């Protein structure tokens, strides 16, 4: 619900410096944090069944508002029982606002105060996303956590451009909140039981400390929130700037709310962000890399299974991995499948890459609870980066 529902909560269990271990409570179950969320853009994590996604350790997934709006359409998803029933996923779901996808269509969209007019990448038809419309779409989809519509300025933009995006994002946030409250009243008057949802604002400000602090203050002045999205990072800025920005935000963010760092999910980036106070993450990298034949390992960094050196390699991708792919299959077989273009390779490598990220967050959580996170994290990063070269 727009003002923060009793169905949502966050229990902070331990801190080790800025790193946090907690439990995010939602209507569809608890999520232990820190936690990576696989991306199910169109209502499915690519090549994997919901059972397989759960098997590798996922408790919460992300779906994309922009893509589901275009097909099959949010009215159809609502008619079919909402996103949970539609995609057969019993756990928590987060839907993004579609803003990042819209803003990435730089050549075929127009931003104005009303919203963003854009051209469909599917058939060229024109559409208008407004804060109000995005709330209506996400209400119909029925995800647990829904994101406010925001303007994400490009990496490397000027202070003035980032400031203008902050102002527009704040105005849009107020409109998102207002429309969601109106929808809830309309449902109540119609005796229609709507989904229990938490609206997360998206914090912007690019890599400018003054804008980041000001935007957080402004967002908090609008009202109470069940959690916060940190946007506008991993969009081309240097990594050092991203880490510095998280360090700026950490002291001022409420300790009793989850922090969702949007679009970040490479192995070393996860650990760097966890060490700076972030709780939830998403990224298409594990499944996208899998489709290109690449996999993550602790001992060798990122490897490409298409390489000839794996032709007779009987070892698992990562000897330290406990997932099905590494338990049951070797590199030689996976190379054959990858080179042959077999879909089974994409599925196995997706399972491995997602499991790899889950193992990182599971170990991070364990060491935070033990108070040894920073020493473990330094050791892991040194090993991984040395292997990566």
C-alpha positions as CSV (number, residue, x, y, z in Angstrom):
1,X,0.0,0.0,0.0
2,X,1.2,3.5,-0.7
3,X,1.7,4.6,2.9
4,X,3.5,1.5,3.9
5,X,1.6,-1.7,4.8
6,X,1.8,-3.8,7.9
7,X,2.5,-6.7,5.4
8,X,5.9,-5.2,4.8
9,X,8.8,-4.8,7.2
10,X,12.5,-5.1,7.6
11,X,14.3,-6.7,10.5
12,X,17.9,-5.6,10.7
13,X,19.7,-8.6,12.3
14,X,23.4,-7.5,12.2
15,X,25.8,-4.9,10.9
16,X,29.5,-5.2,10.2
17,X,30.6,-1.7,9.4
18,X,28.1,-0.6,6.7
19,X,27.4,-4.1,5.6
20,X,23.9,-5.3,6.8
21,X,22.1,-8.7,7.2
22,X,18.4,-8.6,7.6
23,X,15.0,-10.0,6.6
24,X,12.6,-8.2,4.3
25,X,9.0,-9.2,5.1
26,X,6.5,-9.3,2.2
27,X,3.0,-10.7,1.6
28,X,4.5,-13.6,-0.4
29,X,7.2,-14.5,2.1
30,X,10.4,-13.4,3.8
31,X,13.6,-12.5,1.9
32,X,16.9,-12.8,3.7
33,X,19.3,-10.1,2.8
34,X,21.6,-9.3,1.2
35,X,20.0,-11.0,-1.8
36,X,20.3,-11.0,-5.5
37,X,17.0,-11.0,-7.5
38,X,17.1,-12.7,-10.9
39,X,15.4,-10.8,-13.7
40,X,12.3,-12.3,-15.3
41,X,11.8,-9.5,-17.9
42,X,8.7,-11.0,-19.6
43,X,7.5,-13.0,-16.7
44,X,10.2,-15.7,-16.9
45,X,13.9,-15.9,-16.0
46,X,15.3,-16.7,-19.4
47,X,15.5,-20.5,-20.0
48,X,14.6,-21.4,-16.4
49,X,11.4,-22.7,-14.9
50,X,10.2,-21.1,-11.6
51,X,11.1,-24.4,-9.8
52,X,14.7,-24.2,-11.2
53,X,14.9,-20.5,-10.1
54,X,13.9,-21.5,-6.6
55,X,16.2,-24.5,-6.6
56,X,19.3,-22.3,-7.1
57,X,18.3,-20.2,-4.2
58,X,16.0,-17.4,-5.3
59,X,13.3,-16.1,-3.0
60,X,12.4,-12.9,-4.9
61,X,12.5,-12.0,-8.6
62,X,12.1,-9.0,-10.8
63,X,9.8,-8.4,-13.8
64,X,9.7,-5.6,-16.2
65,X,6.8,-3.1,-16.5
66,X,7.7,-1.8,-19.9
67,X,7.9,-5.2,-21.6
68,X,4.8,-6.6,-19.9
69,X,2.8,-3.5,-20.7
70,X,3.7,-4.0,-24.4
71,X,3.0,-7.8,-24.4
72,X,0.8,-9.4,-23.3
73,X,-0.5,-6.2,-21.7
74,X,-1.3,-5.5,-18.1
75,X,-5.1,-6.0,-18.5
76,X,-4.5,-9.5,-19.7
77,X,-2.2,-10.3,-16.8
78,X,-4.7,-9.0,-14.3
79,X,-7.5,-11.0,-16.0
80,X,-5.3,-14.1,-15.7
81,X,-4.9,-13.6,-11.9
82,X,-2.0,-11.2,-11.7
83,X,1.7,-11.8,-12.2
84,X,2.2,-14.4,-9.4
85,X,-0.4,-16.7,-10.8
86,X,0.4,-15.8,-14.5
87,X,4.0,-16.9,-14.2
88,X,3.5,-19.5,-11.5
89,X,5.9,-17.9,-9.0
90,X,4.7,-18.1,-5.4
91,X,7.4,-15.8,-3.8
92,X,7.8,-12.1,-3.8
93,X,8.0,-10.1,-7.0
94,X,9.3,-6.6,-7.7
95,X,8.3,-4.7,-10.8
96,X,10.4,-1.8,-12.0
97,X,8.7,1.2,-13.4
98,X,9.8,0.8,-17.0
99,X,11.6,4.1,-16.7
100,X,15.1,2.8,-17.4
101,X,13.9,1.0,-20.6
102,X,12.0,4.0,-21.8
103,X,15.0,6.3,-21.1
104,X,17.4,3.9,-22.9
105,X,15.3,4.5,-26.1
106,X,17.0,7.9,-26.5
107,X,16.4,8.2,-30.2
108,X,12.7,7.2,-30.1
109,X,11.3,8.9,-27.0
110,X,10.5,12.4,-25.7
111,X,10.7,13.5,-22.1
112,X,8.3,16.2,-20.8
113,X,6.8,17.0,-17.4
114,X,3.6,15.1,-18.3
115,X,5.6,11.9,-18.8
116,X,7.6,10.2,-21.5
117,X,6.3,9.5,-25.0
118,X,8.1,6.6,-26.7
119,X,8.0,4.3,-29.7
120,X,7.6,0.6,-29.1
121,X,10.7,-1.4,-30.0
122,X,8.3,-4.2,-31.2
123,X,6.0,-2.5,-33.8
124,X,6.9,1.2,-33.7
125,X,3.6,2.2,-32.1
126,X,3.6,5.3,-29.9
127,X,2.8,5.3,-26.2
128,X,2.9,7.7,-23.2
129,X,4.2,6.6,-19.8
130,X,3.0,8.9,-17.0
131,X,3.5,8.5,-13.3
132,X,-0.2,7.8,-13.0
133,X,-0.3,5.3,-15.8
134,X,2.8,3.5,-14.5
135,X,1.0,3.0,-11.2
136,X,-2.1,1.7,-12.9
137,X,0.0,-0.8,-14.9
138,X,1.9,-2.0,-11.8
139,X,-1.3,-2.3,-9.8
140,X,-2.8,-4.5,-12.5
141,X,0.4,-6.7,-12.6
142,X,0.1,-7.1,-8.8
143,X,3.7,-7.3,-7.8
144,X,4.6,-7.0,-4.1
145,X,7.1,-4.1,-4.6
146,X,6.4,-1.5,-7.2
147,X,8.8,1.2,-8.2
148,X,8.0,4.9,-8.7
149,X,8.5,6.4,-12.2
150,X,11.7,8.3,-12.3
151,X,14.0,10.1,-14.7
152,X,17.4,8.4,-15.0
153,X,19.9,10.8,-16.5
154,X,22.9,9.3,-18.4
155,X,26.2,8.7,-16.8
156,X,28.6,11.6,-17.2
157,X,25.8,14.2,-17.3
158,X,26.3,17.7,-15.9
159,X,25.3,18.8,-12.5
160,X,22.5,20.9,-14.0
161,X,21.0,18.0,-16.0
162,X,21.2,15.7,-12.9
163,X,19.5,18.5,-10.8
164,X,16.7,18.8,-13.3
165,X,16.2,15.0,-13.3
166,X,16.0,15.1,-9.5
167,X,13.3,17.8,-9.6
168,X,11.2,15.9,-12.2
169,X,11.7,12.6,-10.3
170,X,10.4,14.2,-7.1
171,X,7.3,15.6,-8.8
172,X,6.6,12.3,-10.5
173,X,7.0,10.5,-7.1
174,X,4.3,12.7,-5.6
175,X,2.0,11.9,-8.5
176,X,2.8,8.2,-8.2
177,X,1.9,8.2,-4.5
178,X,-1.3,10.2,-5.1
179,X,-2.5,8.0,-7.9
180,X,-1.8,4.8,-6.0
181,X,-3.8,6.1,-3.0
182,X,-6.7,7.0,-5.4
183,X,-6.7,3.5,-6.9
184,X,-6.8,2.0,-3.4
185,X,-9.8,4.2,-2.5
186,X,-11.5,3.3,-5.8
187,X,-11.0,-0.4,-5.1
188,X,-12.4,0.0,-1.6
189,X,-15.5,1.8,-2.9
190,X,-16.0,-1.0,-5.5
191,X,-15.5,-3.6,-2.8
192,X,-12.6,-4.9,-4.9
193,X,-9.7,-6.4,-3.0
194,X,-6.5,-5.2,-4.6
195,X,-3.0,-6.5,-4.1
196,X,-1.0,-5.5,-1.0
197,X,1.9,-3.5,-2.5
198,X,4.8,-1.4,-1.3
199,X,5.8,1.6,-3.4
200,X,9.6,2.3,-3.4
201,X,10.9,5.7,-4.5
202,X,14.0,5.8,-6.7
203,X,16.8,8.0,-5.4
204,X,18.6,10.0,-8.1
205,X,21.4,12.5,-8.3
206,X,24.0,10.9,-10.5
207,X,27.4,11.0,-8.8
208,X,27.0,14.4,-7.2
209,X,27.1,14.2,-3.4
210,X,25.0,17.3,-2.8
211,X,22.3,16.2,-5.2
212,X,22.2,12.7,-3.7
213,X,21.8,14.1,-0.2
214,X,19.2,16.7,-1.2
215,X,17.1,14.2,-3.2
216,X,17.1,11.7,-0.3
217,X,15.9,14.5,2.0
218,X,13.2,15.6,-0.5
219,X,12.0,12.0,-1.0
220,X,11.7,11.5,2.8
221,X,9.7,14.8,3.1
222,X,7.1,13.3,0.8
223,X,6.2,10.6,3.3
224,X,7.0,7.2,4.8
225,X,8.4,4.4,2.5
226,X,8.7,0.7,3.0
227,X,12.1,0.7,1.2
228,X,14.3,2.7,-1.2
229,X,15.6,2.1,-4.7
230,X,19.0,3.6,-5.5
231,X,18.9,4.5,-9.2
232,X,21.1,6.3,-11.6
233,X,24.2,4.1,-11.0
234,X,25.9,1.5,-13.2
235,X,25.0,3.7,-16.2
236,X,28.6,4.3,-17.4
237,X,30.2,6.2,-14.5
238,X,33.6,5.0,-13.1
239,X,33.2,2.3,-10.4
240,X,35.0,4.5,-7.9
241,X,32.2,7.1,-8.4
242,X,29.5,4.5,-7.8
243,X,31.1,3.3,-4.5
244,X,31.6,6.9,-3.4
245,X,28.0,7.7,-4.0
246,X,26.9,4.7,-2.0
247,X,29.1,5.9,0.9
248,X,27.4,9.3,0.7
249,X,23.9,7.8,1.0
250,X,24.6,5.1,3.6
251,X,24.7,7.3,6.8
252,X,21.4,9.1,5.9
253,X,19.3,6.2,4.7
254,X,16.9,4.8,7.4
255,X,18.5,1.7,9.0
256,X,15.1,-0.1,9.2
257,X,14.3,0.0,5.5
258,X,15.7,-2.2,2.7
259,X,17.9,-0.6,0.1
260,X,17.6,-1.8,-3.4
261,X,20.6,-1.0,-5.7
262,X,19.1,-1.1,-9.2
263,X,20.8,-2.9,-12.1
264,X,24.0,-4.1,-10.3
265,X,24.9,-7.7,-10.3
266,X,28.5,-8.6,-11.4
267,X,30.2,-10.7,-8.6
268,X,32.7,-8.1,-7.4
269,X,30.2,-5.3,-7.7
270,X,27.8,-7.1,-5.4
271,X,30.5,-7.4,-2.7
272,X,31.5,-3.8,-3.0
273,X,27.9,-2.7,-2.7
274,X,27.1,-5.0,0.2
275,X,30.1,-3.5,2.0
276,X,28.5,-0.1,1.5
277,X,25.1,-0.9,3.0
278,X,23.0,-2.2,0.1
279,X,20.5,-5.1,0.6
280,X,18.8,-6.0,-2.7
281,X,20.2,-6.3,-6.3
282,X,19.1,-7.2,-9.8
283,X,20.9,-7.6,-13.1
284,X,20.5,-9.3,-16.4
285,X,24.2,-10.3,-16.5
286,X,23.9,-13.9,-15.3
287,X,21.5,-15.0,-18.0
288,X,22.8,-12.7,-20.7
289,X,26.4,-14.0,-20.1
290,X,25.1,-17.5,-20.2
291,X,23.6,-17.0,-23.6
292,X,27.1,-16.0,-24.8
293,X,28.7,-19.0,-23.3
294,X,30.4,-17.2,-20.3
295,X,30.4,-18.3,-16.7
296,X,31.8,-17.0,-13.4
297,X,34.4,-18.8,-11.3
298,X,36.3,-17.9,-8.2
299,X,39.5,-19.5,-9.4
300,X,39.6,-18.2,-13.0
301,X,37.3,-15.2,-13.0
302,X,34.9,-15.1,-16.0
303,X,35.5,-17.8,-18.6
304,X,34.1,-18.3,-22.1
305,X,33.2,-21.9,-22.6
306,X,33.6,-21.5,-26.4
307,X,37.4,-21.5,-26.0
308,X,39.2,-24.5,-27.5
309,X,41.1,-25.1,-24.3
310,X,38.0,-26.6,-22.7
311,X,37.5,-29.2,-25.4
312,X,38.8,-32.1,-23.3
313,X,38.4,-30.4,-19.8
314,X,36.7,-32.8,-17.5
315,X,36.5,-30.4,-14.6
316,X,33.3,-28.6,-13.5
317,X,33.1,-24.9,-14.3
318,X,33.8,-24.0,-10.6
319,X,35.0,-26.8,-8.3
320,X,33.7,-24.8,-5.3
321,X,30.2,-24.5,-6.7
322,X,27.4,-26.7,-5.2
323,X,24.9,-26.2,-8.1
324,X,23.5,-28.8,-10.5
325,X,25.6,-27.6,-13.4
326,X,28.9,-28.0,-11.6
327,X,27.8,-31.2,-9.8
328,X,26.6,-33.1,-12.9
329,X,28.4,-31.7,-15.9
330,X,32.0,-30.9,-17.0
331,X,33.5,-28.1,-19.1
332,X,34.1,-30.3,-22.2
333,X,30.4,-31.2,-22.4
334,X,29.3,-27.6,-21.7
335,X,31.7,-26.3,-24.4
336,X,30.2,-28.8,-26.9
337,X,26.7,-27.6,-26.1
338,X,27.7,-23.9,-26.3
339,X,29.5,-24.2,-29.6
340,X,26.6,-26.3,-31.0
341,X,24.1,-23.6,-30.0
342,X,22.1,-26.0,-27.8
343,X,19.5,-24.3,-25.6
344,X,20.5,-26.7,-22.8
345,X,23.8,-24.9,-22.5
346,X,22.0,-21.6,-21.9
347,X,19.9,-23.2,-19.2
348,X,22.8,-24.8,-17.4
349,X,25.0,-21.8,-17.5
350,X,22.2,-19.5,-16.4
351,X,21.6,-21.8,-13.4
352,X,25.3,-21.7,-12.6
353,X,25.7,-18.0,-12.9
354,X,22.7,-17.2,-10.8
355,X,23.8,-19.8,-8.2
356,X,27.2,-18.2,-8.2
357,X,25.7,-14.8,-7.2
358,X,23.5,-16.4,-4.6
359,X,26.5,-18.1,-3.0
360,X,28.2,-14.7,-2.8
361,X,25.2,-13.2,-1.0
362,X,24.8,-16.2,1.2
363,X,28.4,-16.1,2.3
364,X,28.2,-12.3,2.8
365,X,25.2,-12.7,5.0
366,X,26.9,-15.5,7.1
367,X,30.0,-13.4,7.6
368,X,28.1,-10.2,8.5
369,X,26.3,-12.2,11.2
370,X,29.6,-13.5,12.4
371,X,31.3,-10.0,12.2
372,X,33.9,-11.2,9.7
373,X,32.5,-9.7,6.5
374,X,35.2,-7.2,5.6
375,X,38.1,-9.6,6.0
376,X,36.3,-12.3,4.1
377,X,35.2,-9.8,1.4
378,X,38.8,-8.5,0.9
379,X,40.1,-12.0,0.6
380,X,37.4,-13.0,-1.9
381,X,37.9,-9.9,-4.1
382,X,41.6,-10.3,-4.1
383,X,41.3,-13.9,-5.2
384,X,38.7,-13.2,-7.8
385,X,40.4,-10.1,-9.3
386,X,43.7,-11.9,-9.5
387,X,42.1,-14.7,-11.4
388,X,40.4,-12.3,-13.7
389,X,43.6,-10.6,-14.5
